[in-house]
Structures are given as C-alpha cells and as structure tokens.
Amino acid sequence: MSFFIDPPLLVLSGIAIFILGKELNWSRHAKIVVGLFIVMVFVAFSSLLYADFVRFTIPVFANQTGSAFMFHTDITHIHKDQIPKILVFFLFLLYPVWIFAGYAAALLWDKRKYAPEEGKSYSYADVKSKSRRTVRQGQSDLHTAVERGNDTRKCVREAVKRLGGMGKFVQKGDRVLVKVNICGGLPERKGTFTSLEVADELNKMIREAEGVPTFADADMVWIKFQQAARDSGYIKWAEENGVRLINLSEAKVVNFDFGEQSALGTEKVSLEAIEADVIISVPAMKTHLLTGVTLAMKNMYGTFPDIDKAKFHKTGIEEVIFEINSAFTPNLVIIDGSMGGEAIGPLSADPVYYETIIASDDVVEADSIACQMMGYRPLEIIHIRKAYEAGLGDASAQFNFDSLAYPHVKDRVWDRPKIEVTEFYEWAIEVVLMFPGWDTLFNIGADFLLYDLSHLPVFSRLMPAVLSLLQDRIYPILKENKKTGMDVARQVININLMVLVALGSAIGYYLDGYIAHSSLIYELGMLLGIFLGFFASVRMKTIHFAALLAISGVAGIAVEFINTHSSPDLSVATNVLAYNYGDSIVSSSGLKLEASFIYIACGWMVMMLTILQVSDLLTGWITNLGIFARLQSWRIAPMAAILALFSLFFVWEGYYRLAYRSKYDGIEGIVLIMYGIMAVLGLIYSSRHSIEWNATLLIVAIIIGGYMELTGSLAGLWVYPFHETLAVFFALTWPLNTMAVHGVAYLLGVDLGAHERRSLLRNLK
C-alpha cells in the first residue's frame, strides 16, 4: 500500500469493524484485536515496500519500486531519500488514528438515529420528579443516613428506613429511574461500578413500595453500555429478575433547555429522565482523576445520552455536572461504598472494602459526607461547591465518625489522585479539544485506548485482552498439573527427541556453512523456536509429538527437493523456482542450489512446533473474543482467503510461470501439482476443525514463516530467483506447508488440532 492509499483504506476498515461488530455481536476487545491486526498488516507490508524488501508486483503499479509506490513518485516526484525517516515513522504512527477515525465516524453516524425531534424542546417545568423534591425543614431533620456493616443489603434497607422508608419517596405506580453506575469503570474491577447487591436490594424495595423501577446508564467515551452491562453481570441479573434495564443513549432522546444563562444551553437528554416520577442516583464511591470524586452528582452526568461527551469538557465539566443536577435533582441518593475505589479513578481505581452505605434525600449533602469519609474537604470539589453556593443542597454538615458502628482503617485516608496530576490531565484535555474536529478523535481515542490502557501495568492494570491470554492460556499450562508415571515417561521420550532435533539443527547450520553468514536476529528466532519445541515436548503426548516431527521432516525434504530440482535449466537463475541455498552444491553458473537434508528436516520440525505452540496459546483467546462466534459454518473461509492471496502473488511475482515450466523425472508442472495437493489437504483439514483454530494457525504460520524468510534472506542464507529481499509468495507458502503437515497427520489418525486429546496437561481446556 502507499501513504496516500492506506489512510482511506484504514478508514474504511474502521467502518467495516463497526458494521461487522454490530452484526456479529463482537465485544469491544474483539473489535480492538481486529483493528490492531489490520493496522499491523498494513504497517508490516507498507514497511517492507518502503524498505524495498519486496518487489512491487501489483498490476497497474508493477513498474515501480516499493518505495516509489509508497510516495507515488511518478505523480508527486517525491523520492524516498528526500523524506526524513522521522517523518516516515510519524506517518506509520498515524495508521491507528485512521482506523479509529473510521470507527468513530460510523459510530457517530449510527447515533444519529437517536437524534431528537426538531422543534420540540423541554424545560425544567416538564421534569416530573421535581414535584417530589423533599423540602428541608431545618438542620435538625435527618437528610442523610450512613450505615456500616458487612451485610450490604441490610445496610441499604436500614439507611433508607432511617430517612422514612422507601414509601416516603416512591408511591404506587410511580415510574422510578434508577441511575446506576455501570459504564463508569471496568466491569472486571469491583468497586468501579455499582454493585449488583445494592441494585438488587433497591429493586426489591421499590417493588415493595409498588413502584415500577427502570435501571439505566448511558454509553461513555471509553465503554459502551451493552458490553459493560454484560461483563458486569447486569444483563443476566435483569433477565433473571424481570428488571427493565436500558441504555439511555438508545432510548428516546429530546432537546432540553437548560436556560439562557447556562453553560449547556439546549442539550439532548433522555425522555426517561424527564418523565420519571422519581429519580434515584446510585453511584459507586470512588475517586476521579479529573473531578476529584465521582459520587451522586457526577453519576447524573452519566445520564447524558450523547456519545460525543468530549464537548462537555469544552463547556467545563464541573459546570455541566452542576447543571444536570439542577435540572434532574435526584429524589434519593444511595452511595455504594460497600466496595469503593481509590487512587487513580475512575478506571484504574484500586478496590476499597469500605462496608459503608450512604442514603440521602440531598444529593449535595450525600456527596459532601462521602467526601469527608474519603479524606476530602467537600468545598474543594468544584461541582459540590457550585451546587452548595447555588442552594441546591447543603455541604456544610460535619460528619460524626463516632456514629458509625465501627471505625475503618480507610476513614479519612483514601488514596487520592495528586492535584498536580489532576490539573495536568484537565489541561491536556482542554488543549486537545481546542483543535477543530479533535473532539471526535478524543472520543474514539478514549473508547479504544484510555479504557484499555488503564489495564496495562504501566497504567495500573494489564490490558484485558493480554490478561485473558496470560490467564486463560499460559497460566493453566504452568500451574496445578499433576503428572502420572506414564506422563513422565512420555516427557522423557519427547525431550530426547527434541534434543536430537536441536542437535540436528545446529549441525546442519554449521555443515552448510551458514555460520559464515551469522545473523543474530535469525539465530535468535531459531533459538526461540527450539525453546518452544522443548515447551511442546513437555506438554504433548508422544504419539502427537513424534508424528508432527516425522511428518514435518519428510514434508520439508520433499518440498525443498521438488523446488530445487524441478527446473529444466538449473544454470539460469530465473528458471529456478526456489531458493539458492548454502554451500553444499554449486552449479556451473555459481548458483548455490540446496542445503543439506538434515538442516531442512530439522528446520521444518522447529518451524512446525513453533507454529503449533503459538497457535495453541492464541486460539483459546481468539475463541473467547467471539470474533467468529457466528461464523462457524465458514470454517474453510480462512484457508480459502490464504489460497486466494497465494494465487495472486504466485502470478504477480512471476513464480507461476516458473512453476508451470517445472519438470522432474518426466513429470511436468510438478511444483503446481505439489501446491495443488497442499491446497486440497488444507481444505480437508479446515473443514474438520473450528474456524478459530484454522484462522489462528494460518495467521501464525504466515507471520512466523514470513519472519524467518525475511531474516534468512537478509543474512544471505538464501537468495530468491528474482533476487528480491523477500518473496511474498514464499511467505505465503508457510500456511500451505502447515496445513499440509496437519492434513497428512489428520488422515493418518493423529489430529494435531485436538488440543485436549494431544495434551498431557489436565486443565488446558
């Protein structure tokens, strides 16, 4: 591809990911993995073109070098040596941005169907819940109750009971909007979202008061409602208990006039919030990198249905929090401190087992008391101070910690974001949003990056996709596997076989003279492959391990022999289909024609073991992502796609012409026959295995095979017939090689794709 063609193609890829994600019900992590894979493919192939490692053979542009195509030198007259490498590096860094932009455009376009009706606008007078506001009768009245205990449900009931009971707030037939915090944190991190215990107890209490509850949240910039609700258990809970659970971003949206003097002016809100008789705000008790805390007031900010929430940072997020609470003041607040979140919240908050529930009919007072318990001065939180000064509620009450059932080690001393970090974060967002159009990029950047980077160790936690790979595939391999005597015997046999393979690789490498072309990057690749081979030897049953070695070795010798002995004229470089190898045989023209069988056989064994092990580790992760969950009947599609690519580059790079002319021992076109047999074996094997396994095996094969082809060529271990640094055709032969080996094993009754049956490990499922 080129620096001019790649951006629109990546934008289209982002749009396609959004559309396919909706149709196939992909999780956000599945979309991220697909997006990153596409970006890596573009970057890898474009980098090879830029470096002139591959011949540019795509029709129409085939008369150009790779770098000339990257800059369209024939049109722009820009040459590779005129552009600083740092600028080229920056252009490649933009590749993820293009795919994010495409996804963002599709997402925002999709949200247009939830746009409000033109002309109609609502105001404060239309908000039904305002008529139920509790009027303060004096400081002696109890407006906030705090309960502490390890029985969360009991604490919720007792706190509300002290305020007068649920019947004080909910009447028969009332529509009750319960704004829980589902999308404000990470579903796998307790304390970053409202607990199901609190939600479930509230649901029971509202129904006991004969109200009609609706639990709701809205899409946030870093996570969408459906994904968060599923991952945190809310969808399953709602289905099992007959609870109405809605995404406010996909419910009826209307225009709301916040007033001429307001920062918001006329803004989109959910009709659910306007028509609710009672609004209950139920946040998780946690810190926030930008606003200090995220409690009941900040929880109401999450009722905005607009996915484009970056614009609220332009307005001033503290002002927006104040205004949404002025318009839709909660009638009841339940702050869930059963488990809160401290430190760098809301995404990376560390859990705090705080065992505390705060109930109040005053959203400002509830937040101010929670602040005191966390160690903040309430009036240093800007939106609380604004609300207090405007008379929305009371932030002056001093909480008496002696009233609690027992003290907690975290009372007044929660870990909080440093003020310098908060100020820098707020400044950085405001600077980014100064640039036209960057609010969209901010949204999609947060959606794809901020949410997931918060899982990385450097940013507090490991990315869920990586964590899933480590936890679900690698950790079980290393832990709690009891060995029988037979298992130990098998492992001893396998290790001895692997020692022979490693020795064969080393001896062949030396005898063929490759040591003279010593290449650290190639040799490290081989050493890693040998290491993975030993890894395989301790986890595979001997029959599968030995079968893979034997079939790989025989297949490798057969393929390389046919490739290097099937030309009608071995003295002419362009008539030789395959590599020119080593120092063992030199033709009259000086071309090196073949390597020793020992190195070929052992090299193929190491390659096939490496491909198998990496595929093993990845396939479970790919399966869990659900990318192919609705495509099980398409199991041969990955193999068909590889065959299509193989055929294209076979022709484009000129190897088909050589293969067509190939002949050995009177058999014409023997190379074509060989690859035809491989294709048939691959299709048979693919039709018997899951699409996840087929796709993983093929992708891993092309990546590892392409890597070894390139590094070996750069080291001078072999030369391609057309003298390119990397022949894409040969990189694409490795998926065929791999499927052929697996296909032969399968026909012989040894299924290398049956993970559990070939594994010695008990918990590899």
DAJO-V363885 format. One record per helix or strand of 3 or more residues. SS is the DSSP state (hx for helix, st for strand). FROM is the first residue (numbers start at 1). TO is the last residue. If there is no record, write none. Layout:
((SS FROM TO) (SS FROM TO))
This chain:
((hx 5 24) (hx 28 50) (hx 66 71) (hx 73 76) (hx 80 82) (hx 85 93) (hx 95 114) (hx 124 126) (hx 128 132) (st 144 148) (hx 152 162) (hx 166 168) (st 175 180) (hx 196 208) (st 212 217) (hx 225 231) (hx 234 241) (st 244 247) (st 253 257) (st 266 270) (hx 271 275) (st 278 282) (st 284 288) (st 292 294) (hx 296 301) (hx 311 315) (hx 317 327) (st 332 343) (st 350 352) (st 356 360) (hx 363 374) (hx 378 380) (hx 382 389) (hx 401 403) (hx 419 432) (hx 438 453) (hx 457 459) (hx 464 478) (hx 485 511) (hx 514 517) (hx 520 537) (hx 542 564) (hx 573 575) (hx 597 625) (hx 632 634) (hx 637 652) (hx 655 661) (hx 670 687) (hx 691 714) (hx 728 747) (hx 755 758))
